[in-house]
Amino acid sequence: MRLKGKVAVVTGGARDIGRAISIKLAQEGAKVVVNYFNSEQDCKETLSAIKEIGGEAIAIKADVTKQEDIDQLVVKTKEAFGDNLHILVNNAGGLFARKTIGEIDEAFYDLVMNVNFKGTVFVTKAFMSMLGNGSSVINVASQAGRDGGGPGSALYASSKGAVMTLTRNWAKELGPKGIRINAVCPGMIATKFHDDFTKDEVRKNVAGNTPLRREGGAGEVADLIAYLASDESSFMTGNNVDINGGLAFS
Ligand code: NAI
């Protein structure tokens, strides 16, 4: 119970990696706000799973690209769990489609950059007044932000690169207030993300070239995030931490 008495918000917390994070933080004793956008049923299942292990969580619907929704997320978080937030996990994100340079248009640019980057910026900004000495922000970046990503993922990879740079800058700005901010950079993790967008043969190939010879699991990313959320990582800030089975080193 490393997070007992703490309050956490997980964006896109209803399914896959977000679900694993929500459950893990609750298991460690945090009261968790599970934010969802279009995954209401998934969110119900996540809340049930948390209840089953004796944890405490609520669901709040919000689109992280819309300021009004973000403001409501903050208001409802305060109503449920009080004025202090100890852990913020900016997990909401997506590739949405693989597009080559000629296929990219402005609407697609806005979608990818807004969910992955703008959301991280403005959700964090909105919660600033609730974060204090000892709080921890964790951004979910990606290996793609380091290596440029796979085919057709230029905007996704760029948005995650921006998240990684943001993490470093804000670590300098927030450090004097005792607020830590780190990012995780997962390699290939078995979730709907790759079910939707990555061919089986590519997945097998990546797993085969990974020193640990497999894809990662959502729970393994959640374990790392729980560590970064906890006081066990109290001297870590501004890091972009790889979790990729040894596929690449930075
Ligand atoms: P996922 O697609 O299941 O999760 C993304 C979550 O973000 C979903 O719950 C979705 O509803 C939510 N979301 C999307 N747009 C939103 C919006 N406008 N407002 C609020 N929530 C929104 O995929 P997965 O794999 O669980 O991804 C979670 C995070 O991990 C993402 O940031 C993704 O980029 C990142 N990631 C995933 C990797 C993988 O191999 N699966 C590798 C590296 C990073």
Boltz pocket constraint, residues with backbone or C-beta under 6 A from the ligand:
constraints:
  - pocket:
      binder: B
      contacts: [[A, 11], [A, 12], [A, 13], [A, 14], [A, 15], [A, 16], [A, 17], [A, 18], [A, 35], [A, 36], [A, 37], [A, 38], [A, 39], [A, 62], [A, 63], [A, 64], [A, 65], [A, 90], [A, 91], [A, 92], [A, 93], [A, 94], [A, 95], [A, 115], [A, 140], [A, 141], [A, 142], [A, 143], [A, 185], [A, 186], [A, 187], [A, 188], [A, 189], [A, 190], [A, 191], [A, 192], [A, 193], [A, 194]]
      max_distance: 6.0
